[in-house]
């Protein structure tokens, strides 16, 4: 007997009832998707990253699939394993880009940031206070949306641009301005 998922993806247009359950996040449908799509996701991710990063990204893909109705609604039919393979590949690329940005921090800047850190228990409170102070004293209102979507919510550039209703290139330029303001704020100097 074939599963509803297999029946839905065997043809180009999935059964409308299955697709509605998928979009709604039906547990049984998503469990079957995990079983059937784990290997295509793993292969797509393995073409970009390896080791612990590979495992992390694979789990991030399925976590997003479970928690984001918006992501599930992006699938409108066709081959689910192909679609989720593309999602996984993009997630792996974003992971590599994020890692490169994080490791690109010069050691002296990282040391200064570590010097400003408070006790671990107070870290979250201190971070929230710093973010609030940055918003209030240093962030122009025209850049608030970019700050919130990219730095606070940590959306991808594509998702942030779509949410803000602006072009991705416009968002990238505004993001550069926000990064410069953040750098000045965190380091306490003009750079």
Secondary structure, 3 states (H helix, E strand, C coil): CCCHHHHHHHCCCCCHHHHHHHHHCCHHHHHHHHHHHHHHHHHHHHCCCCHHHHHHHHHHHHHHHHHCHHHHHCCCCCCHHHHHHHHHHHHHHHHHHHHHHHHCCCHHHHHHHHHHCCCHHHHHHHHHHHHHHHHHHCCCHHHHHHHHHHHHCCCCHHHHHHHHCCCHHHHHHHHHHHHHHHHHHHHCCCC
